[in-house]
């Protein structure tokens, strides 16, 4: 369950040209929330990616559950302090999927899920960016002075390098993802994230032609969450071939359209001229005002 949501500016958005028409699908990339749907904002996109990462780690650790609240706090702080890009986090999730498919005993290498996340984040950051933090900088980002004691162990440069090496070894040094493969993976990831959303309420102002309400309600029923995790574990292990991601086309928009009217509710707010008078409408006035104010219906996005 996601409770304390991260800040809006948690992840660094892709740079854009102010003269470019951002509403054009042709120029948008999967690391931009506008790529997916006009009913998703930056803050919600960040929350979904954070939840995706936590849920993937839950799947990976399986019957040896991690301290989700502790790991989430660590994750959010590291992302904020390092100013991690959205694409880097998407690639970190991709590496988690590869570990899930390898069916390794993650506890044998990383009893502490925070160290695993840190190692994968460092690797994806190095792959994704031309300029990267040194290991000393990563220690500072973690709030650790060299040779500090963390859970009875000395946390220093040697340990941090060891964490990165372990992650690379577990991944068999296969960390490349680009082009259509990356795009398809991002579409799968956002669909995975939306599966743990109970309801998205979207209000559109008919006169202004812009959203006036956009709220995501997360699934909190633990039984339902565990069933979804089991379903996705089966999909990742038995149905998803990451080597063929460049041969197919996954479209989040198709999934989104299928959820309209069930998981995603579009509410159309009418203009001020359609609001009934408050005089002379008797005891049903309030009820009629509400009925005239919002009409829930399916619409195309």
C-alpha positions in Angstrom: 0.0 0.0 0.0 1.3 3.5 -0.8 0.5 6.0 1.9 3.2 8.7 2.2 3.5 9.6 -1.4 6.8 11.2 -2.6 7.0 14.8 -3.7 6.0 16.1 -7.1 9.6 16.9 -8.0 11.0 13.5 -7.0 12.1 12.5 -10.5 13.8 14.6 -13.1 11.6 15.0 -16.2 13.0 14.8 -19.7 14.2 18.2 -21.1 11.8 19.6 -23.7 12.0 22.4 -26.2 9.5 25.1 -25.3 8.8 25.7 -28.9 7.8 22.1 -29.5 4.2 21.0 -29.5 4.2 18.8 -26.4 0.7 17.5 -27.1 2.0 15.8 -30.2 2.4 12.1 -29.6 5.2 11.9 -32.2 7.8 13.8 -30.0 7.0 12.3 -26.6 9.1 9.6 -25.1 8.1 7.0 -22.5 10.0 8.9 -19.8 7.4 11.7 -20.2 4.1 11.2 -18.4 2.3 12.9 -21.3 3.3 10.0 -23.6 0.7 7.7 -21.9 -2.5 9.7 -21.5 -3.7 13.3 -21.0 -5.3 12.1 -17.8 -2.0 11.4 -16.0 0.1 14.1 -14.4 3.7 14.2 -13.4 3.1 13.7 -9.7 0.9 10.6 -10.4 3.4 9.2 -12.8 6.2 9.4 -10.2 3.9 7.7 -7.6 3.2 4.9 -10.1 6.8 4.3 -10.8 7.7 4.2 -7.1 4.9 1.7 -6.5 6.1 -0.4 -9.5 9.6 -0.6 -8.0 8.3 -1.6 -4.6 5.9 -4.2 -6.0 8.7 -5.7 -8.2 10.9 -6.0 -5.2 8.1 -7.7 -3.3 7.8 -10.2 -6.1 11.6 -10.8 -6.1 11.8 -11.4 -2.4 8.7 -13.5 -2.3 8.4 -15.6 0.8 11.1 -13.6 2.6 9.2 -10.3 2.8 11.2 -7.1 3.1 10.3 -4.2 5.4 8.3 -2.3 2.7 8.0 1.0 4.6 11.8 1.0 5.4 12.7 0.2 1.8 10.3 2.8 0.4 11.7 5.5 2.6 15.2 4.7 1.5 14.2 4.6 -2.1 12.5 7.9 -2.1 15.3 9.6 -0.3 18.0 8.2 -2.7 16.0 9.3 -5.7 15.5 12.8 -4.4 19.1 13.2 -3.3 20.6 11.8 -6.5 18.1 13.6 -8.7 17.6 10.4 -10.6 16.0 10.6 -14.0 12.8 8.8 -14.8 14.5 6.7 -17.5 17.1 5.5 -14.9 14.3 4.3 -12.6 12.5 2.6 -15.5 15.7 0.8 -16.3 16.2 -0.2 -12.7 12.8 -1.8 -12.8 13.8 -3.6 -16.0 16.8 -5.1 -14.1 14.5 -6.2 -11.3 12.4 -8.1 -13.9 15.5 -9.8 -15.3 16.4 -11.0 -11.7 12.8 -12.3 -11.3 13.1 -14.3 -14.5 16.4 -15.8 -13.5 14.7 -17.3 -10.4 17.8 -16.7 -8.2 17.9 -16.9 -4.5 18.1 -13.2 -3.9 18.5 -13.6 -0.1 21.8 -15.4 -0.7 23.3 -12.2 -2.2 21.2 -9.4 -0.8 19.4 -9.9 2.5 19.0 -6.1 2.6 16.7 -5.0 -0.2 18.0 -1.5 0.1 21.5 -2.5 -1.0 20.1 -4.3 -4.0 18.1 -1.3 -5.1 21.1 1.0 -4.6 23.3 -1.4 -6.7 20.8 -1.6 -9.5 20.3 2.2 -9.5 24.0 2.9 -9.8 24.3 0.5 -12.7 21.3 2.0 -14.6 22.6 5.5 -13.9 26.0 4.6 -15.4 24.3 3.0 -18.4 21.9 5.9 -19.0 24.0 9.0 -18.4 27.3 10.3 -19.7 28.3 11.8 -16.4 27.9 9.9 -13.1 28.5 10.2 -9.4 31.7 8.6 -8.0 31.4 5.9 -5.4 32.4 8.5 -2.8 29.5 10.7 -4.0 27.0 7.8 -3.7 28.2 7.3 -0.1 27.4 11.0 0.6 24.1 10.6 -1.1 23.3 7.7 1.2 24.3 10.0 4.2 27.2 7.7 5.1 30.7 8.8 6.0 33.3 6.2 4.9 33.8 3.4 7.4 30.4 4.1 9.1 28.9 1.1 10.8 25.6 0.0 9.1 23.9 -3.0 10.7 27.2 -4.1 12.2 29.1 -3.8 8.9 31.6 -1.2 7.8 30.0 0.6 4.9 32.8 2.0 2.7 34.0 2.3 -0.9 35.0 -1.4 -1.0 31.5 -2.5 0.1 29.8 -0.2 -2.4 31.9 -1.5 -5.3 31.1 -5.1 -4.1 27.4 -4.3 -4.2 27.7 -3.1 -7.8 29.8 -6.1 -8.8 27.2 -8.5 -7.2 24.4 -6.9 -9.2 26.3 -7.1 -12.4 27.2 -10.7 -11.8 23.5 -11.6 -11.1 22.5 -9.8 -14.3 25.3 -11.7 -16.2 26.4 -8.2 -17.3 23.4 -8.1 -19.6 22.1 -4.6 -19.0 21.5 -3.2 -22.4 18.0 -1.9 -23.4 17.2 0.7 -26.0 14.9 1.8 -28.8 11.6 -0.1 -29.2 12.7 -2.6 -26.6 12.8 0.2 -24.0 9.6 1.7 -25.2 7.7 -1.6 -25.0 9.1 -2.3 -21.5 7.9 1.1 -20.3 4.4 0.4 -21.6 4.4 -3.0 -19.8 5.7 -1.3 -16.6 2.9 1.4 -16.6 0.3 -1.3 -17.1 1.8 -3.2 -14.2 1.6 -0.1 -12.1 -2.0 0.7 -13.1 -3.1 -2.8 -12.0 -2.6 -1.8 -8.4 -4.8 1.3 -8.8 -8.3 0.7 -7.5 -9.8 3.8 -9.1 -8.8 6.9 -11.1 -11.4 9.7 -11.0 -11.0 12.3 -13.7 -13.1 15.4 -14.1 -13.1 17.5 -17.2 -14.4 21.1 -17.4 -16.6 21.2 -20.5 -16.2 25.0 -21.0 -12.5 25.2 -20.3 -11.6 21.8 -22.0 -9.2 20.9 -19.2 -9.1 18.6 -16.2 -10.6 19.9 -13.0 -10.2 16.7 -11.0 -7.7 13.9 -11.2 -7.4 11.6 -8.3 -5.9 8.1 -8.0 -7.1 5.7 -5.3 -4.8 2.8 -4.6 -5.8 -0.8 -3.9 -5.4 -1.4 -0.2 -6.9 -4.9 0.1 -4.0 -7.1 0.9 -5.6 -10.3 -0.4 -6.3 -8.6 -3.8 -2.7 -7.2 -3.8 -1.2 -10.6 -3.2 -3.3 -12.2 -6.0 -2.2 -9.5 -8.4 1.5 -10.1 -7.4 1.1 -13.8 -8.0 -0.5 -13.2 -11.4 2.3 -10.9 -12.5 4.9 -13.2 -11.2 3.5 -15.9 -13.5 3.5 -13.5 -16.4 7.0 -12.3 -15.9 8.4 -15.8 -15.4 6.4 -17.7 -18.0 5.0 -15.3 -20.6 7.4 -12.3 -20.9 10.4 -12.8 -23.2 12.6 -9.7 -22.7 14.7 -10.7 -25.7 11.6 -10.3 -28.0 10.6 -6.9 -26.7 11.9 -5.3 -29.8 9.7 -7.5 -32.0 6.3 -6.6 -30.6 4.3 -3.4 -29.9 2.8 -2.9 -26.5 0.4 0.1 -26.2 -0.7 1.4 -22.8 -3.5 3.4 -24.5 -5.3 0.2 -25.5 -5.2 -1.0 -21.8 -6.4 2.4 -20.7 -9.4 2.4 -23.1 -10.4 -1.0 -21.8 -10.5 0.4 -18.2 -12.8 3.3 -19.0 -16.0 3.1 -17.0 -14.6 0.5 -14.5 -11.2 1.5 -13.1 -11.1 4.9 -14.8 -14.1 7.1 -14.4 -14.4 10.3 -16.5 -16.7 12.9 -15.0 -17.9 15.8 -17.2 -18.5 19.1 -15.4 -21.0 21.4 -17.2 -20.7 25.1 -17.6 -22.1 27.7 -15.3 -25.1 28.4 -17.6 -26.3 24.8 -16.9 -26.4 25.2 -13.1 -30.1 25.3 -12.0 -31.4 28.2 -10.0 -31.2 28.0 -6.2 -34.6 29.8 -5.9 -37.9 28.0 -6.2 -36.6 24.5 -6.5 -37.8 23.2 -3.2 -36.4 20.3 -1.2 -34.9 18.6 -4.3 -32.7 21.6 -5.2 -29.5 20.2 -3.8 -30.1 16.8 -5.5 -30.8 18.4 -8.9 -27.8 20.6 -8.7 -25.5 17.6 -8.1 -27.1 15.7 -11.0 -26.7 18.6 -13.3 -23.1 19.2 -12.2 -21.6 15.8 -12.9 -22.5 13.2 -15.4 -20.3 10.1 -15.4 -19.8 8.5 -18.8 -17.3 6.9 -21.0 -15.2 9.0 -23.3 -12.3 8.5 -25.6 -8.9 9.7 -24.6 
